[in-house]
Amino acid sequence: MHFVKLFRKIAVSVFSAAIFAVSSISCVSAEDSINSFYEKWKDNYVVRDTYVTDEDQYYVWYSGEKYNNDNQSVAVTVSEAHGYGMLITACLDDKELFDGMYRYYKAHTSDIGSNLMSWQQCDNGTALIDGASDGSMQGGSADSATDGDMDIAYSLLIADSVWGSDGDISYKSEAVNIINDIMKYEVNKTDWILQLGDWVYYCDENDKYYSATRASDFIMQYMPVFAEVTGDDRWLEVYNSTYDIIDKFVDEYNTGLLPDFIIKDSSGEFTAAPEYFLEDKTDGSYGYNSCRTPWRIGMDCIVNNNPSAKKFTETINSFIINSTGGNPDNITAGYTLDGKSTEDYNDLCFDAPFIISAKCGDNSEWNDTLWNYILDYYDDVYYGDTIKMLCMISYTDKWIVPETQPDIISIKKYILGINDTAPESSDINKNNVTDVFDLSMIKNKSMAEK
């Protein structure tokens, strides 16, 4: 099972150095690098919606394109980019930009899950519209993408921890609303896995998309937080089921490489999606979606020291160090799951996430080499630069684990008949609080006794 101990409202730098690679990188130099790159990132990618005049709304400009008066709308941002922007501004204490991004999110919600964000906005010369396709000048039906919703929810929990929810925006209640909609509209409750977006909510269970999932949505560190803040322990089901899938691929290929998309085959096994399942020829390979997994899964190793996350990072670290000869410049922009390069070039979005998995390892030389390589790498492309920004934050004490509420504790203690007068009976890991680690242990013990 995939036990987790949740640390509340603390930054990742406090964790035991014995767990992670010993680095020569100083906190001061890392912070200076982050602050410097943040200014560059803001200048290049954060844009105010000038069509809105009654309030400031900001978004992350992902496409590098603008409407050019040719009667063809142009995509300018997506919810993935917006979630990234809200994470970055919350972690770096930029309340003005964060609140402006929150207002933009509220102006562009899905038509299905009303608290989820429409996955893309296009510029038609008079407004940023939702649901447009193929250059349409009119908006259409808007639906969501799961990772953007998860990041927006988590960023609001960070905001609550940093600024509190007593002002104009109740960050925490807004986060809970999103998390509840993610559970309602974006979770497959047969297999307890994340689905591709709220549009799958209307798919029949026999539809190929119903049981499909996207590896880059495996943002494992969030799930215990979502469980605690909502009191909904179904998030622990999603947590465990997702690690079952991760473990399967790690054991099968021994590289740690996950495919962009994962499907359930006719035998009920989760396997790599075929080519062009949803997006591209590389849908079943380690591509531009799953390149984020060393960061997304690695954070659960850093924050919670989850054993499956640790196994994943150890495996992918070993693969990438051996395949590149310890030279980050030899990382390529795509691999088959058994480790063969699918491209002959390098890309920052593939490089940067490895600093998170590297931090979970014990190779300080690789850790420092990779960090210094990434610091000097400027992509001038939204995707690579934004992933770099987030990985730099996640690598340092700028990353925040939000304070959460133990509602789920009360529910579980009531169901399991744990005596409130003896709370030590539920504090299995003896850290003076009944947390998600304890709940997992209690649940598994209860199931074993049935």
TAQUI-V280977 format. One record per residue. N is the residue number from 1. PHI is phi in radians with two decimals (none if undefined). Layout:
n->N phi->PHI
n->N phi->PHI
//
This chain:
n->1 phi->none
n->2 phi->-1.97
n->3 phi->-1.19
n->4 phi->-2.47
n->5 phi->-1.93
n->6 phi->-1.69
n->7 phi->-1.67
n->8 phi->-1.78
n->9 phi->0.90
n->10 phi->-2.38
n->11 phi->-1.61
n->12 phi->-1.18
n->13 phi->-1.20
n->14 phi->-1.41
n->15 phi->-1.29
n->16 phi->-0.94
n->17 phi->-1.13
n->18 phi->-1.17
n->19 phi->-1.38
n->20 phi->-2.02
n->21 phi->-1.06
n->22 phi->-1.35
n->23 phi->-1.98
n->24 phi->-1.57
n->25 phi->-1.35
n->26 phi->-1.43
n->27 phi->-1.09
n->28 phi->-1.14
n->29 phi->-1.16
n->30 phi->-1.13
n->31 phi->-1.14
n->32 phi->-1.05
n->33 phi->-1.13
n->34 phi->-1.12
n->35 phi->-1.09
n->36 phi->-1.13
n->37 phi->-1.22
n->38 phi->-1.05
n->39 phi->-1.09
n->40 phi->-1.14
n->41 phi->-1.07
n->42 phi->-1.03
n->43 phi->-1.07
n->44 phi->-1.47
n->45 phi->-2.21
n->46 phi->-1.63
n->47 phi->-2.28
n->48 phi->-1.51
n->49 phi->-1.31
n->50 phi->-1.30
n->51 phi->-1.32
n->52 phi->-1.67
n->53 phi->-1.94
n->54 phi->-1.60
n->55 phi->-2.80
n->56 phi->-1.49
n->57 phi->-2.16
n->58 phi->-2.10
n->59 phi->-2.45
n->60 phi->-1.70
n->61 phi->-1.37
n->62 phi->-1.70
n->63 phi->-1.69
n->64 phi->1.25
n->65 phi->-2.03
n->66 phi->-2.34
n->67 phi->-1.09
n->68 phi->-2.14
n->69 phi->1.09
n->70 phi->-1.91
n->71 phi->1.11
n->72 phi->-2.25
n->73 phi->-1.16
n->74 phi->-2.20
n->75 phi->-1.13
n->76 phi->-2.10
n->77 phi->-2.75
n->78 phi->-2.41
n->79 phi->-1.12
n->80 phi->-0.98
n->81 phi->-1.10
n->82 phi->-1.19
n->83 phi->-1.05
n->84 phi->-1.02
n->85 phi->-1.08
n->86 phi->-1.22
n->87 phi->-1.09
n->88 phi->-1.09
n->89 phi->-1.21
n->90 phi->-1.20
n->91 phi->-1.13
n->92 phi->-1.73
n->93 phi->1.07
n->94 phi->-1.82
n->95 phi->-1.14
n->96 phi->-1.06
n->97 phi->-1.19
n->98 phi->-1.04
n->99 phi->-1.10
n->100 phi->-1.14
n->101 phi->-1.25
n->102 phi->-1.05
n->103 phi->-1.10
n->104 phi->-1.12
n->105 phi->-0.98
n->106 phi->-1.14
n->107 phi->-1.47
n->108 phi->-2.41
n->109 phi->-1.76
n->110 phi->-1.22
n->111 phi->-1.44
n->112 phi->-1.81
n->113 phi->-1.58
n->114 phi->-1.19
n->115 phi->-1.74
n->116 phi->-1.64
n->117 phi->-1.72
n->118 phi->-1.01
n->119 phi->-1.28
n->120 phi->-2.58
n->121 phi->-2.16
n->122 phi->-2.15
n->123 phi->-1.67
n->124 phi->-1.91
n->125 phi->1.64
n->126 phi->-2.22
n->127 phi->-2.89
n->128 phi->-1.65
n->129 phi->-1.95
n->130 phi->-1.74
n->131 phi->1.30
n->132 phi->-1.41
n->133 phi->-2.46
n->134 phi->0.95
n->135 phi->1.37
n->136 phi->-1.02
n->137 phi->-1.57
n->138 phi->-2.01
n->139 phi->-1.26
n->140 phi->-2.43
n->141 phi->-1.16
n->142 phi->-1.89
n->143 phi->-2.32
n->144 phi->-1.99
n->145 phi->-2.20
n->146 phi->-1.11
n->147 phi->-1.12
n->148 phi->-1.06
n->149 phi->-1.12
n->150 phi->-1.11
n->151 phi->-1.17
n->152 phi->-1.09
n->153 phi->-1.07
n->154 phi->-1.12
n->155 phi->-1.09
n->156 phi->-1.20
n->157 phi->-1.19
n->158 phi->-1.05
n->159 phi->-1.01
n->160 phi->-1.09
n->161 phi->-1.21
n->162 phi->-1.44
n->163 phi->-1.99
n->164 phi->1.40
n->165 phi->-1.99
n->166 phi->-1.63
n->167 phi->-1.60
n->168 phi->-1.18
n->169 phi->-2.03
n->170 phi->-1.52
n->171 phi->-0.97
n->172 phi->-1.16
n->173 phi->-1.16
n->174 phi->-1.13
n->175 phi->-1.08
n->176 phi->-1.08
n->177 phi->-1.05
n->178 phi->-1.16
n->179 phi->-1.04
n->180 phi->-1.13
n->181 phi->-1.24
n->182 phi->-1.05
n->183 phi->-1.10
n->184 phi->-1.25
n->185 phi->-1.87
n->186 phi->-2.19
n->187 phi->-2.11
n->188 phi->-1.34
n->189 phi->-1.60
n->190 phi->-1.58
n->191 phi->-1.77
n->192 phi->0.99
n->193 phi->-2.28
n->194 phi->-1.25
n->195 phi->-1.70
n->196 phi->-1.35
n->197 phi->3.02
n->198 phi->-1.23
n->199 phi->-1.14
n->200 phi->-1.29
n->201 phi->-0.94
n->202 phi->-1.63
n->203 phi->-1.39
n->204 phi->-1.20
n->205 phi->-1.08
n->206 phi->-1.52
n->207 phi->-1.19
n->208 phi->-1.10
n->209 phi->-1.47
n->210 phi->-1.06
n->211 phi->-1.76
n->212 phi->-1.54
n->213 phi->-2.53
n->214 phi->-2.03
n->215 phi->-1.05
n->216 phi->-1.23
n->217 phi->-1.51
n->218 phi->-1.36
n->219 phi->-1.58
n->220 phi->-1.13
n->221 phi->-1.09
n->222 phi->-1.27
n->223 phi->-1.08
n->224 phi->-1.10
n->225 phi->-1.11
n->226 phi->-1.06
n->227 phi->-1.09
n->228 phi->-1.23
n->229 phi->-1.26
n->230 phi->-1.75
n->231 phi->1.32
n->232 phi->-1.82
n->233 phi->-1.38
n->234 phi->-1.13
n->235 phi->-1.11
n->236 phi->-1.27
n->237 phi->-1.11
n->238 phi->-1.11
n->239 phi->-1.01
n->240 phi->-1.18
n->241 phi->-1.13
n->242 phi->-1.19
n->243 phi->-1.15
n->244 phi->-1.04
n->245 phi->-1.20
n->246 phi->-1.03
n->247 phi->-1.01
n->248 phi->-1.04
n->249 phi->-1.22
n->250 phi->-1.08
n->251 phi->-1.20
n->252 phi->-1.27
n->253 phi->-1.87
n->254 phi->0.99
n->255 phi->-2.11
n->256 phi->1.42
n->257 phi->-1.37
n->258 phi->-1.94
n->259 phi->-1.35
n->260 phi->-1.01
n->261 phi->-2.28
n->262 phi->-2.20
n->263 phi->-2.17
n->264 phi->-1.77
n->265 phi->-1.45
n->266 phi->-1.14
n->267 phi->-1.56
n->268 phi->1.56
n->269 phi->-1.61
n->270 phi->-1.48
n->271 phi->-2.52
n->272 phi->-1.13
n->273 phi->-1.21
n->274 phi->-1.29
n->275 phi->-0.99
n->276 phi->1.01
n->277 phi->-1.03
n->278 phi->-2.39
n->279 phi->-2.20
n->280 phi->-2.68
n->281 phi->-1.08
n->282 phi->-1.59
n->283 phi->-1.02
n->284 phi->-1.75
n->285 phi->-2.04
n->286 phi->-1.39
n->287 phi->-2.21
n->288 phi->-1.27
n->289 phi->-1.57
n->290 phi->-1.29
n->291 phi->-1.02
n->292 phi->-1.48
n->293 phi->-1.14
n->294 phi->-1.04
n->295 phi->-1.41
n->296 phi->-1.12
n->297 phi->-1.40
n->298 phi->-1.03
n->299 phi->-1.13
n->300 phi->-1.32
n->301 phi->-1.27
n->302 phi->-1.16
n->303 phi->-1.41
n->304 phi->-1.96
n->305 phi->0.93
n->306 phi->-1.10
n->307 phi->-1.12
n->308 phi->-1.23
n->309 phi->-1.13
n->310 phi->-1.11
n->311 phi->-1.09
n->312 phi->-1.03
n->313 phi->-1.17
n->314 phi->-1.06
n->315 phi->-1.19
n->316 phi->-1.27
n->317 phi->-1.08
n->318 phi->-1.05
n->319 phi->-1.08
n->320 phi->-1.25
n->321 phi->-1.16
n->322 phi->-1.19
n->323 phi->-1.30
n->324 phi->-1.82
n->325 phi->1.14
n->326 phi->1.33
n->327 phi->-1.94
n->328 phi->-1.01
n->329 phi->-1.15
n->330 phi->-1.59
n->331 phi->-1.15
n->332 phi->-1.87
n->333 phi->-1.51
n->334 phi->2.49
n->335 phi->-2.54
n->336 phi->-1.26
n->337 phi->-1.17
n->338 phi->-1.61
n->339 phi->1.78
n->340 phi->-1.57
n->341 phi->-1.11
n->342 phi->-1.77
n->343 phi->-2.32
n->344 phi->-1.98
n->345 phi->-2.29
n->346 phi->-1.84
n->347 phi->-2.56
n->348 phi->-0.99
n->349 phi->-1.15
n->350 phi->-1.48
n->351 phi->-1.32
n->352 phi->-1.00
n->353 phi->-1.05
n->354 phi->-1.22
n->355 phi->-1.22
n->356 phi->-1.35
n->357 phi->-1.11
n->358 phi->-1.10
n->359 phi->-1.11
n->360 phi->-1.37
n->361 phi->-1.69
n->362 phi->-2.15
n->363 phi->-1.77
n->364 phi->-1.16
n->365 phi->-1.14
n->366 phi->-1.12
n->367 phi->-0.98
n->368 phi->-1.25
n->369 phi->-1.07
n->370 phi->-1.16
n->371 phi->-1.02
n->372 phi->-1.15
n->373 phi->-1.11
n->374 phi->-1.22
n->375 phi->-1.01
n->376 phi->-1.56
n->377 phi->-1.79
n->378 phi->-2.00
n->379 phi->-1.59
n->380 phi->0.97
n->381 phi->-2.29
n->382 phi->-0.84
n->383 phi->-1.12
n->384 phi->-1.13
n->385 phi->-1.15
n->386 phi->-1.29
n->387 phi->-1.13
n->388 phi->-1.02
n->389 phi->-1.01
n->390 phi->-1.18
n->391 phi->-1.22
n->392 phi->-1.11
n->393 phi->-1.11
n->394 phi->-1.15
n->395 phi->-1.27
n->396 phi->-2.03
n->397 phi->-1.38
n->398 phi->-1.37
n->399 phi->-1.34
n->400 phi->-2.07
n->401 phi->-1.70
n->402 phi->-1.16
n->403 phi->-1.25
n->404 phi->-2.22
n->405 phi->-1.89
n->406 phi->-1.52
n->407 phi->-0.99
n->408 phi->-1.09
n->409 phi->-1.09
n->410 phi->-1.07
n->411 phi->-1.07
n->412 phi->-1.15
n->413 phi->-1.12
n->414 phi->-1.16
n->415 phi->-1.08
n->416 phi->-1.56
n->417 phi->1.23
n->418 phi->-1.38
n->419 phi->-1.27
n->420 phi->-1.15
n->421 phi->-1.35
n->422 phi->-2.30
n->423 phi->-1.07
n->424 phi->-1.10
n->425 phi->-1.19
n->426 phi->-1.84
n->427 phi->-1.62
n->428 phi->-1.19
n->429 phi->-1.61
n->430 phi->0.94
n->431 phi->-2.01
n->432 phi->1.19
n->433 phi->-2.67
n->434 phi->-1.47
n->435 phi->-2.08
n->436 phi->-1.14
n->437 phi->-1.02
n->438 phi->-1.05
n->439 phi->-1.10
n->440 phi->-1.10
n->441 phi->-1.12
n->442 phi->-1.08
n->443 phi->-1.08
n->444 phi->-1.16
n->445 phi->-1.12
n->446 phi->-1.09
n->447 phi->-1.16
n->448 phi->-1.18
n->449 phi->-1.47
n->450 phi->-1.36
//
